[in-house]
């Protein structure tokens, strides 16, 4: 049901080193690295993302994305 989710990180480099190590133990690796965001997962599908956070506010956003089988399913969800 959940396709992927992501968090923002105040110290992106330290977070990347941390997640490289701990997620590697679970069999996850970097599936995408676009400079300001890294997606971890398996088999070419990033399930967990970290993103560089450059804001001053302590409350950072979080992203969660759900899978849908069709555009019609998405429209029904919104309705």
PDB file of N, CA, C and O in Angstrom:
ATOM      1  N   UNK A   1       0.815  -1.186   0.000  1.00  0.00           N
ATOM      2  CA  UNK A   1       0.000   0.000   0.000  1.00  0.00           C
ATOM      3  C   UNK A   1       0.863   1.255   0.000  1.00  0.00           C
ATOM      4  O   UNK A   1       0.632   2.148  -0.815  1.00  0.00           O
ATOM      5  N   UNK A   2       1.846   1.351   0.884  1.00  0.00           N
ATOM      6  CA  UNK A   2       2.727   2.512   0.862  1.00  0.00           C
ATOM      7  C   UNK A   2       3.810   2.269  -0.178  1.00  0.00           C
ATOM      8  O   UNK A   2       4.492   1.245  -0.142  1.00  0.00           O
ATOM      9  N   UNK A   3       3.966   3.201  -1.096  1.00  0.00           N
ATOM     10  CA  UNK A   3       4.963   3.089  -2.145  1.00  0.00           C
ATOM     11  C   UNK A   3       6.331   3.532  -1.636  1.00  0.00           C
ATOM     12  O   UNK A   3       7.318   2.813  -1.792  1.00  0.00           O
ATOM     13  N   UNK A   4       6.388   4.712  -1.029  1.00  0.00           N
ATOM     14  CA  UNK A   4       7.645   5.201  -0.469  1.00  0.00           C
ATOM     15  C   UNK A   4       7.352   6.341   0.497  1.00  0.00           C
ATOM     16  O   UNK A   4       6.270   6.927   0.471  1.00  0.00           O
ATOM     17  N   UNK A   5       8.321   6.646   1.343  1.00  0.00           N
ATOM     18  CA  UNK A   5       8.218   7.822   2.190  1.00  0.00           C
ATOM     19  C   UNK A   5       9.603   8.416   2.347  1.00  0.00           C
ATOM     20  O   UNK A   5      10.613   7.750   2.118  1.00  0.00           O
ATOM     21  N   UNK A   6       9.635   9.694   2.746  1.00  0.00           N
ATOM     22  CA  UNK A   6      10.907  10.382   2.865  1.00  0.00           C
ATOM     23  C   UNK A   6      10.916  11.384   3.997  1.00  0.00           C
ATOM     24  O   UNK A   6       9.878  11.892   4.423  1.00  0.00           O
ATOM     25  N   UNK A   7      12.116  11.654   4.471  1.00  0.00           N
ATOM     26  CA  UNK A   7      12.303  12.629   5.535  1.00  0.00           C
ATOM     27  C   UNK A   7      13.378  13.628   5.119  1.00  0.00           C
ATOM     28  O   UNK A   7      14.241  13.320   4.297  1.00  0.00           O
ATOM     29  N   UNK A   8      13.317  14.822   5.693  1.00  0.00           N
ATOM     30  CA  UNK A   8      14.356  15.826   5.498  1.00  0.00           C
ATOM     31  C   UNK A   8      15.387  15.692   6.607  1.00  0.00           C
ATOM     32  O   UNK A   8      15.050  15.357   7.742  1.00  0.00           O
ATOM     33  N   UNK A   9      16.639  15.954   6.273  1.00  0.00           N
ATOM     34  CA  UNK A   9      17.734  15.797   7.232  1.00  0.00           C
ATOM     35  C   UNK A   9      18.536  17.084   7.330  1.00  0.00           C
ATOM     36  O   UNK A   9      18.951  17.646   6.316  1.00  0.00           O
ATOM     37  N   UNK A  10      18.752  17.546   8.552  1.00  0.00           N
ATOM     38  CA  UNK A  10      19.520  18.774   8.777  1.00  0.00           C
ATOM     39  C   UNK A  10      20.988  18.572   8.420  1.00  0.00           C
ATOM     40  O   UNK A  10      21.614  19.471   7.859  1.00  0.00           O
ATOM     41  N   UNK A  11      21.544  17.410   8.734  1.00  0.00           N
ATOM     42  CA  UNK A  11      22.929  17.092   8.381  1.00  0.00           C
ATOM     43  C   UNK A  11      22.884  15.959   7.359  1.00  0.00           C
ATOM     44  O   UNK A  11      22.954  14.781   7.710  1.00  0.00           O
ATOM     45  N   UNK A  12      22.765  16.337   6.099  1.00  0.00           N
ATOM     46  CA  UNK A  12      22.543  15.379   5.023  1.00  0.00           C
ATOM     47  C   UNK A  12      23.699  14.385   4.896  1.00  0.00           C
ATOM     48  O   UNK A  12      23.471  13.184   4.744  1.00  0.00           O
ATOM     49  N   UNK A  13      24.930  14.877   4.959  1.00  0.00           N
ATOM     50  CA  UNK A  13      26.093  13.987   4.800  1.00  0.00           C
ATOM     51  C   UNK A  13      26.147  12.952   5.922  1.00  0.00           C
ATOM     52  O   UNK A  13      26.372  11.769   5.663  1.00  0.00           O
ATOM     53  N   UNK A  14      25.944  13.387   7.160  1.00  0.00           N
ATOM     54  CA  UNK A  14      25.957  12.452   8.293  1.00  0.00           C
ATOM     55  C   UNK A  14      24.795  11.468   8.190  1.00  0.00           C
ATOM     56  O   UNK A  14      24.951  10.286   8.498  1.00  0.00           O
ATOM     57  N   UNK A  15      23.635  11.950   7.761  1.00  0.00           N
ATOM     58  CA  UNK A  15      22.467  11.078   7.615  1.00  0.00           C
ATOM     59  C   UNK A  15      22.715  10.033   6.533  1.00  0.00           C
ATOM     60  O   UNK A  15      22.357   8.868   6.705  1.00  0.00           O
ATOM     61  N   UNK A  16      23.324  10.440   5.419  1.00  0.00           N
ATOM     62  CA  UNK A  16      23.623   9.498   4.340  1.00  0.00           C
ATOM     63  C   UNK A  16      24.583   8.410   4.829  1.00  0.00           C
ATOM     64  O   UNK A  16      24.386   7.232   4.529  1.00  0.00           O
ATOM     65  N   UNK A  17      25.613   8.794   5.575  1.00  0.00           N
ATOM     66  CA  UNK A  17      26.544   7.790   6.112  1.00  0.00           C
ATOM     67  C   UNK A  17      25.807   6.838   7.057  1.00  0.00           C
ATOM     68  O   UNK A  17      26.007   5.624   7.002  1.00  0.00           O
ATOM     69  N   UNK A  18      24.962   7.389   7.917  1.00  0.00           N
ATOM     70  CA  UNK A  18      24.209   6.574   8.866  1.00  0.00           C
ATOM     71  C   UNK A  18      23.308   5.584   8.137  1.00  0.00           C
ATOM     72  O   UNK A  18      23.348   4.386   8.420  1.00  0.00           O
ATOM     73  N   UNK A  19      22.489   6.076   7.195  1.00  0.00           N
ATOM     74  CA  UNK A  19      21.550   5.187   6.508  1.00  0.00           C
ATOM     75  C   UNK A  19      22.249   4.220   5.563  1.00  0.00           C
ATOM     76  O   UNK A  19      21.770   3.103   5.370  1.00  0.00           O
ATOM     77  N   UNK A  20      23.377   4.624   4.967  1.00  0.00           N
ATOM     78  CA  UNK A  20      24.162   3.677   4.164  1.00  0.00           C
ATOM     79  C   UNK A  20      24.516   2.454   5.011  1.00  0.00           C
ATOM     80  O   UNK A  20      24.404   1.314   4.559  1.00  0.00           O
ATOM     81  N   UNK A  21      24.945   2.712   6.244  1.00  0.00           N
ATOM     82  CA  UNK A  21      25.388   1.617   7.111  1.00  0.00           C
ATOM     83  C   UNK A  21      24.221   0.807   7.667  1.00  0.00           C
ATOM     84  O   UNK A  21      24.191  -0.414   7.510  1.00  0.00           O
ATOM     85  N   UNK A  22      23.261   1.466   8.313  1.00  0.00           N
ATOM     86  CA  UNK A  22      22.213   0.699   8.998  1.00  0.00           C
ATOM     87  C   UNK A  22      21.252   0.035   8.021  1.00  0.00           C
ATOM     88  O   UNK A  22      20.798  -1.080   8.277  1.00  0.00           O
ATOM     89  N   UNK A  23      20.929   0.690   6.910  1.00  0.00           N
ATOM     90  CA  UNK A  23      20.023   0.058   5.952  1.00  0.00           C
ATOM     91  C   UNK A  23      20.737  -1.045   5.173  1.00  0.00           C
ATOM     92  O   UNK A  23      20.099  -1.984   4.698  1.00  0.00           O
ATOM     93  N   UNK A  24      22.056  -0.931   5.041  1.00  0.00           N
ATOM     94  CA  UNK A  24      22.830  -1.986   4.394  1.00  0.00           C
ATOM     95  C   UNK A  24      22.721  -3.307   5.141  1.00  0.00           C
ATOM     96  O   UNK A  24      22.716  -4.376   4.529  1.00  0.00           O
ATOM     97  N   UNK A  25      22.636  -3.232   6.448  1.00  0.00           N
ATOM     98  CA  UNK A  25      22.475  -4.434   7.269  1.00  0.00           C
ATOM     99  C   UNK A  25      21.167  -5.143   6.932  1.00  0.00           C
ATOM    100  O   UNK A  25      21.080  -6.367   7.033  1.00  0.00           O
ATOM    101  N   UNK A  26      20.155  -4.382   6.535  1.00  0.00           N
ATOM    102  CA  UNK A  26      18.845  -4.949   6.189  1.00  0.00           C
ATOM    103  C   UNK A  26      18.736  -5.320   4.709  1.00  0.00           C
ATOM    104  O   UNK A  26      17.686  -5.782   4.263  1.00  0.00           O
ATOM    105  N   UNK A  27      19.818  -5.121   3.945  1.00  0.00           N
ATOM    106  CA  UNK A  27      19.804  -5.469   2.535  1.00  0.00           C
ATOM    107  C   UNK A  27      19.391  -4.331   1.618  1.00  0.00           C
ATOM    108  O   UNK A  27      19.227  -4.530   0.415  1.00  0.00           O
ATOM    109  N   UNK A  28      19.221  -3.133   2.180  1.00  0.00           N
ATOM    110  CA  UNK A  28      18.879  -1.970   1.363  1.00  0.00           C
ATOM    111  C   UNK A  28      20.151  -1.270   0.911  1.00  0.00           C
ATOM    112  O   UNK A  28      21.180  -1.338   1.583  1.00  0.00           O
ATOM    113  N   UNK A  29      20.073  -0.599  -0.229  1.00  0.00           N
ATOM    114  CA  UNK A  29      21.198   0.182  -0.730  1.00  0.00           C
ATOM    115  C   UNK A  29      20.662   1.402  -1.461  1.00  0.00           C
ATOM    116  O   UNK A  29      19.457   1.534  -1.678  1.00  0.00           O
ATOM    117  N   UNK A  30      21.564   2.282  -1.833  1.00  0.00           N
ATOM    118  CA  UNK A  30      21.167   3.469  -2.599  1.00  0.00           C
ATOM    119  C   UNK A  30      20.665   3.029  -3.974  1.00  0.00           C
ATOM    120  O   UNK A  30      21.405   2.425  -4.750  1.00  0.00           O
ATOM    121  N   UNK A  31      19.432   3.329  -4.259  1.00  0.00           N
ATOM    122  CA  UNK A  31      18.861   3.012  -5.567  1.00  0.00           C
ATOM    123  C   UNK A  31      18.869   4.237  -6.471  1.00  0.00           C
ATOM    124  O   UNK A  31      18.939   4.108  -7.693  1.00  0.00           O
ATOM    125  N   UNK A  32      18.796   5.428  -5.872  1.00  0.00           N
ATOM    126  CA  UNK A  32      18.871   6.687  -6.621  1.00  0.00           C
ATOM    127  C   UNK A  32      19.589   7.706  -5.758  1.00  0.00           C
ATOM    128  O   UNK A  32      19.377   7.766  -4.546  1.00  0.00           O
ATOM    129  N   UNK A  33      20.436   8.505  -6.383  1.00  0.00           N
ATOM    130  CA  UNK A  33      21.108   9.609  -5.711  1.00  0.00           C
ATOM    131  C   UNK A  33      21.065  10.789  -6.661  1.00  0.00           C
ATOM    132  O   UNK A  33      21.743  10.795  -7.688  1.00  0.00           O
ATOM    133  N   UNK A  34      20.256  11.800  -6.311  1.00  0.00           N
ATOM    134  CA  UNK A  34      20.079  12.952  -7.192  1.00  0.00           C
ATOM    135  C   UNK A  34      20.695  14.219  -6.589  1.00  0.00           C
ATOM    136  O   UNK A  34      20.260  15.333  -6.879  1.00  0.00           O
ATOM    137  N   UNK A  35      21.699  14.029  -5.756  1.00  0.00           N
ATOM    138  CA  UNK A  35      22.403  15.167  -5.186  1.00  0.00           C
ATOM    139  C   UNK A  35      21.802  15.675  -3.894  1.00  0.00           C
ATOM    140  O   UNK A  35      22.441  15.625  -2.842  1.00  0.00           O
ATOM    141  N   UNK A  36      20.585  16.161  -3.968  1.00  0.00           N
ATOM    142  CA  UNK A  36      19.944  16.671  -2.751  1.00  0.00           C
ATOM    143  C   UNK A  36      18.976  15.665  -2.142  1.00  0.00           C
ATOM    144  O   UNK A  36      18.314  15.966  -1.149  1.00  0.00           O
ATOM    145  N   UNK A  37      18.890  14.479  -2.725  1.00  0.00           N
ATOM    146  CA  UNK A  37      18.028  13.420  -2.201  1.00  0.00           C
ATOM    147  C   UNK A  37      18.623  12.060  -2.559  1.00  0.00           C
ATOM    148  O   UNK A  37      19.198  11.877  -3.632  1.00  0.00           O
ATOM    149  N   UNK A  38      18.472  11.116  -1.634  1.00  0.00           N
ATOM    150  CA  UNK A  38      18.940   9.749  -1.848  1.00  0.00           C
ATOM    151  C   UNK A  38      17.783   8.809  -1.556  1.00  0.00           C
ATOM    152  O   UNK A  38      17.137   8.911  -0.513  1.00  0.00           O
ATOM    153  N   UNK A  39      17.525   7.895  -2.479  1.00  0.00           N
ATOM    154  CA  UNK A  39      16.478   6.901  -2.292  1.00  0.00           C
ATOM    155  C   UNK A  39      17.072   5.537  -2.020  1.00  0.00           C
ATOM    156  O   UNK A  39      17.874   5.034  -2.807  1.00  0.00           O
ATOM    157  N   UNK A  40      16.681   4.935  -0.904  1.00  0.00           N
ATOM    158  CA  UNK A  40      17.161   3.608  -0.506  1.00  0.00           C
ATOM    159  C   UNK A  40      16.084   2.573  -0.770  1.00  0.00           C
ATOM    160  O   UNK A  40      14.892   2.847  -0.624  1.00  0.00           O
ATOM    161  N   UNK A  41      16.515   1.377  -1.163  1.00  0.00           N
ATOM    162  CA  UNK A  41      15.569   0.298  -1.386  1.00  0.00           C
ATOM    163  C   UNK A  41      16.279  -0.922  -1.921  1.00  0.00           C
ATOM    164  O   UNK A  41      17.466  -1.134  -1.673  1.00  0.00           O
ATOM    165  N   UNK A  42      15.530  -1.725  -2.664  1.00  0.00           N
ATOM    166  CA  UNK A  42      16.071  -2.933  -3.286  1.00  0.00           C
ATOM    167  C   UNK A  42      15.510  -3.046  -4.696  1.00  0.00           C
ATOM    168  O   UNK A  42      14.462  -2.480  -5.008  1.00  0.00           O
ATOM    169  N   UNK A  43      16.203  -3.768  -5.523  1.00  0.00           N
ATOM    170  CA  UNK A  43      15.747  -4.124  -6.872  1.00  0.00           C
ATOM    171  C   UNK A  43      15.303  -2.913  -7.698  1.00  0.00           C
ATOM    172  O   UNK A  43      14.322  -2.990  -8.437  1.00  0.00           O
ATOM    173  N   UNK A  44      16.027  -1.798  -7.571  1.00  0.00           N
ATOM    174  CA  UNK A  44      15.730  -0.623  -8.388  1.00  0.00           C
ATOM    175  C   UNK A  44      14.576   0.230  -7.916  1.00  0.00           C
ATOM    176  O   UNK A  44      14.212   1.195  -8.588  1.00  0.00           O
ATOM    177  N   UNK A  45      13.989  -0.098  -6.775  1.00  0.00           N
ATOM    178  CA  UNK A  45      12.841   0.679  -6.281  1.00  0.00           C
ATOM    179  C   UNK A  45      13.177   1.322  -4.934  1.00  0.00           C
ATOM    180  O   UNK A  45      13.253   0.626  -3.922  1.00  0.00           O
ATOM    181  N   UNK A  46      13.381   2.656  -4.911  1.00  0.00           N
ATOM    182  CA  UNK A  46      13.645   3.321  -3.638  1.00  0.00           C
ATOM    183  C   UNK A  46      12.363   3.440  -2.811  1.00  0.00           C
ATOM    184  O   UNK A  46      11.374   4.017  -3.262  1.00  0.00           O
ATOM    185  N   UNK A  47      12.392   2.888  -1.601  1.00  0.00           N
ATOM    186  CA  UNK A  47      11.246   2.916  -0.687  1.00  0.00           C
ATOM    187  C   UNK A  47      11.358   4.018   0.359  1.00  0.00           C
ATOM    188  O   UNK A  47      10.347   4.530   0.841  1.00  0.00           O
ATOM    189  N   UNK A  48      12.587   4.380   0.708  1.00  0.00           N
ATOM    190  CA  UNK A  48      12.848   5.338   1.772  1.00  0.00           C
ATOM    191  C   UNK A  48      13.797   6.414   1.245  1.00  0.00           C
ATOM    192  O   UNK A  48      14.869   6.100   0.728  1.00  0.00           O
ATOM    193  N   UNK A  49      13.406   7.669   1.375  1.00  0.00           N
ATOM    194  CA  UNK A  49      14.188   8.787   0.858  1.00  0.00           C
ATOM    195  C   UNK A  49      14.651   9.692   1.990  1.00  0.00           C
ATOM    196  O   UNK A  49      13.925   9.928   2.956  1.00  0.00           O
ATOM    197  N   UNK A  50      15.873  10.193   1.851  1.00  0.00           N
ATOM    198  CA  UNK A  50      16.320  11.293   2.697  1.00  0.00           C
ATOM    199  C   UNK A  50      16.590  12.480   1.782  1.00  0.00           C
ATOM    200  O   UNK A  50      17.054  12.317   0.653  1.00  0.00           O
ATOM    201  N   UNK A  51      16.299  13.658   2.276  1.00  0.00           N
ATOM    202  CA  UNK A  51      16.453  14.883   1.500  1.00  0.00           C
ATOM    203  C   UNK A  51      17.201  15.912   2.333  1.00  0.00           C
ATOM    204  O   UNK A  51      17.040  15.982   3.552  1.00  0.00           O
ATOM    205  N   UNK A  52      18.011  16.701   1.665  1.00  0.00           N
ATOM    206  CA  UNK A  52      18.749  17.778   2.323  1.00  0.00           C
ATOM    207  C   UNK A  52      17.765  18.821   2.847  1.00  0.00           C
ATOM    208  O   UNK A  52      16.869  19.252   2.122  1.00  0.00           O
ATOM    209  N   UNK A  53      17.931  19.222   4.098  1.00  0.00           N
ATOM    210  CA  UNK A  53      17.099  20.263   4.706  1.00  0.00           C
ATOM    211  C   UNK A  53      17.971  21.471   4.982  1.00  0.00           C
ATOM    212  O   UNK A  53      18.965  21.379   5.702  1.00  0.00           O
ATOM    213  N   UNK A  54      17.593  22.616   4.401  1.00  0.00           N
ATOM    214  CA  UNK A  54      18.383  23.828   4.580  1.00  0.00           C
ATOM    215  C   UNK A  54      17.591  24.924   5.276  1.00  0.00           C
ATOM    216  O   UNK A  54      18.029  26.074   5.316  1.00  0.00           O
ATOM    217  N   UNK A  55      16.436  24.585   5.821  1.00  0.00           N
ATOM    218  CA  UNK A  55      15.618  25.584   6.498  1.00  0.00           C
ATOM    219  C   UNK A  55      16.082  25.848   7.916  1.00  0.00           C
ATOM    220  O   UNK A  55      16.895  25.107   8.469  1.00  0.00           O
ATOM    221  N   UNK A  56      15.554  26.913   8.493  1.00  0.00           N
ATOM    222  CA  UNK A  56      15.902  27.287   9.859  1.00  0.00           C
ATOM    223  C   UNK A  56      14.902  26.766  10.879  1.00  0.00           C
ATOM    224  O   UNK A  56      15.203  26.716  12.071  1.00  0.00           O
ATOM    225  N   UNK A  57      13.719  26.378  10.422  1.00  0.00           N
ATOM    226  CA  UNK A  57      12.682  25.942  11.343  1.00  0.00           C
ATOM    227  C   UNK A  57      12.953  24.524  11.839  1.00  0.00           C
ATOM    228  O   UNK A  57      13.444  23.691  11.078  1.00  0.00           O
ATOM    229  N   UNK A  58      12.643  24.240  13.094  1.00  0.00           N
ATOM    230  CA  UNK A  58      12.907  22.893  13.626  1.00  0.00           C
ATOM    231  C   UNK A  58      11.916  21.845  13.141  1.00  0.00           C
ATOM    232  O   UNK A  58      12.208  20.651  13.207  1.00  0.00           O
ATOM    233  N   UNK A  59      10.767  22.258  12.662  1.00  0.00           N
ATOM    234  CA  UNK A  59       9.730  21.316  12.253  1.00  0.00           C
ATOM    235  C   UNK A  59       9.853  21.049  10.758  1.00  0.00           C
ATOM    236  O   UNK A  59       9.483  21.893   9.942  1.00  0.00           O
ATOM    237  N   UNK A  60      10.368  19.887  10.402  1.00  0.00           N
ATOM    238  CA  UNK A  60      10.582  19.555   8.990  1.00  0.00           C
ATOM    239  C   UNK A  60       9.439  18.689   8.482  1.00  0.00           C
ATOM    240  O   UNK A  60       8.772  18.000   9.254  1.00  0.00           O
ATOM    241  N   UNK A  61       9.224  18.736   7.174  1.00  0.00           N
ATOM    242  CA  UNK A  61       8.147  17.956   6.564  1.00  0.00           C
ATOM    243  C   UNK A  61       8.545  16.503   6.373  1.00  0.00           C
ATOM    244  O   UNK A  61       9.721  16.150   6.455  1.00  0.00           O
ATOM    245  N   UNK A  62       7.556  15.673   6.120  1.00  0.00           N
ATOM    246  CA  UNK A  62       7.745  14.267   5.817  1.00  0.00           C
ATOM    247  C   UNK A  62       6.861  13.944   4.621  1.00  0.00           C
ATOM    248  O   UNK A  62       5.755  14.472   4.516  1.00  0.00           O
ATOM    249  N   UNK A  63       7.322  13.097   3.730  1.00  0.00           N
ATOM    250  CA  UNK A  63       6.539  12.713   2.560  1.00  0.00           C
ATOM    251  C   UNK A  63       6.165  11.248   2.658  1.00  0.00           C
ATOM    252  O   UNK A  63       6.984  10.413   3.044  1.00  0.00           O
ATOM    253  N   UNK A  64       4.927  10.938   2.307  1.00  0.00           N
ATOM    254  CA  UNK A  64       4.465   9.557   2.248  1.00  0.00           C
ATOM    255  C   UNK A  64       3.653   9.404   0.963  1.00  0.00           C
ATOM    256  O   UNK A  64       2.737  10.188   0.713  1.00  0.00           O
ATOM    257  N   UNK A  65       3.980   8.406   0.154  1.00  0.00           N
ATOM    258  CA  UNK A  65       3.275   8.182  -1.108  1.00  0.00           C
ATOM    259  C   UNK A  65       2.662   6.784  -1.108  1.00  0.00           C
ATOM    260  O   UNK A  65       3.291   5.816  -0.681  1.00  0.00           O
ATOM    261  N   UNK A  66       1.428   6.695  -1.592  1.00  0.00           N
ATOM    262  CA  UNK A  66       0.716   5.427  -1.663  1.00  0.00           C
ATOM    263  C   UNK A  66       0.684   4.913  -3.093  1.00  0.00           C
ATOM    264  O   UNK A  66       0.721   5.699  -4.039  1.00  0.00           O
ATOM    265  N   UNK A  67       0.616   3.607  -3.252  1.00  0.00           N
ATOM    266  CA  UNK A  67       0.473   3.004  -4.572  1.00  0.00           C
ATOM    267  C   UNK A  67      -0.995   2.976  -4.960  1.00  0.00           C
ATOM    268  O   UNK A  67      -1.874   2.827  -4.110  1.00  0.00           O
ATOM    269  N   UNK A  68      -1.248   3.121  -6.242  1.00  0.00           N
ATOM    270  CA  UNK A  68      -2.601   2.981  -6.779  1.00  0.00           C
ATOM    271  C   UNK A  68      -2.510   2.183  -8.067  1.00  0.00           C
ATOM    272  O   UNK A  68      -1.521   2.277  -8.795  1.00  0.00           O
ATOM    273  N   UNK A  69      -3.535   1.404  -8.347  1.00  0.00           N
ATOM    274  CA  UNK A  69      -3.504   0.559  -9.533  1.00  0.00           C
ATOM    275  C   UNK A  69      -3.850   1.297 -10.814  1.00  0.00           C
ATOM    276  O   UNK A  69      -3.538   0.826 -11.907  1.00  0.00           O
ATOM    277  N   UNK A  70      -4.505   2.471 -10.685  1.00  0.00           N
ATOM    278  CA  UNK A  70      -4.910   3.186 -11.889  1.00  0.00           C
ATOM    279  C   UNK A  70      -5.204   4.656 -11.558  1.00  0.00           C
ATOM    280  O   UNK A  70      -5.325   5.040 -10.395  1.00  0.00           O
ATOM    281  N   UNK A  71      -5.312   5.444 -12.597  1.00  0.00           N
ATOM    282  CA  UNK A  71      -5.709   6.845 -12.439  1.00  0.00           C
ATOM    283  C   UNK A  71      -7.100   6.912 -11.841  1.00  0.00           C
ATOM    284  O   UNK A  71      -7.383   7.789 -11.025  1.00  0.00           O
ATOM    285  N   UNK A  72      -7.965   6.003 -12.232  1.00  0.00           N
ATOM    286  CA  UNK A  72      -9.330   5.973 -11.706  1.00  0.00           C
ATOM    287  C   UNK A  72      -9.333   5.720 -10.188  1.00  0.00           C
ATOM    288  O   UNK A  72     -10.160   6.277  -9.466  1.00  0.00           O
ATOM    289  N   UNK A  73      -8.419   4.891  -9.719  1.00  0.00           N
ATOM    290  CA  UNK A  73      -8.297   4.635  -8.281  1.00  0.00           C
ATOM    291  C   UNK A  73      -7.883   5.900  -7.547  1.00  0.00           C
ATOM    292  O   UNK A  73      -8.398   6.192  -6.468  1.00  0.00           O
ATOM    293  N   UNK A  74      -6.962   6.645  -8.124  1.00  0.00           N
ATOM    294  CA  UNK A  74      -6.519   7.907  -7.514  1.00  0.00           C
ATOM    295  C   UNK A  74      -7.673   8.896  -7.472  1.00  0.00           C
ATOM    296  O   UNK A  74      -7.886   9.558  -6.456  1.00  0.00           O
ATOM    297  N   UNK A  75      -8.414   9.002  -8.557  1.00  0.00           N
ATOM    298  CA  UNK A  75      -9.563   9.917  -8.600  1.00  0.00           C
ATOM    299  C   UNK A  75     -10.618   9.531  -7.587  1.00  0.00           C
ATOM    300  O   UNK A  75     -11.199  10.403  -6.941  1.00  0.00           O
ATOM    301  N   UNK A  76     -10.879   8.241  -7.432  1.00  0.00           N
ATOM    302  CA  UNK A  76     -11.848   7.771  -6.445  1.00  0.00           C
ATOM    303  C   UNK A  76     -11.374   8.089  -5.029  1.00  0.00           C
ATOM    304  O   UNK A  76     -12.180   8.451  -4.172  1.00  0.00           O
ATOM    305  N   UNK A  77     -10.081   7.957  -4.784  1.00  0.00           N
ATOM    306  CA  UNK A  77      -9.503   8.281  -3.480  1.00  0.00           C
ATOM    307  C   UNK A  77      -9.740   9.755  -3.159  1.00  0.00           C
ATOM    308  O   UNK A  77     -10.157  10.098  -2.053  1.00  0.00           O
ATOM    309  N   UNK A  78      -9.470  10.621  -4.134  1.00  0.00           N
ATOM    310  CA  UNK A  78      -9.660  12.061  -3.906  1.00  0.00           C
ATOM    311  C   UNK A  78     -11.136  12.416  -3.732  1.00  0.00           C
ATOM    312  O   UNK A  78     -11.477  13.304  -2.950  1.00  0.00           O
ATOM    313  N   UNK A  79     -11.988  11.736  -4.446  1.00  0.00           N
ATOM    314  CA  UNK A  79     -13.432  12.011  -4.347  1.00  0.00           C
ATOM    315  C   UNK A  79     -13.936  11.635  -2.970  1.00  0.00           C
ATOM    316  O   UNK A  79     -15.124  11.789  -2.684  1.00  0.00           O
TER     317      UNK A  79
END
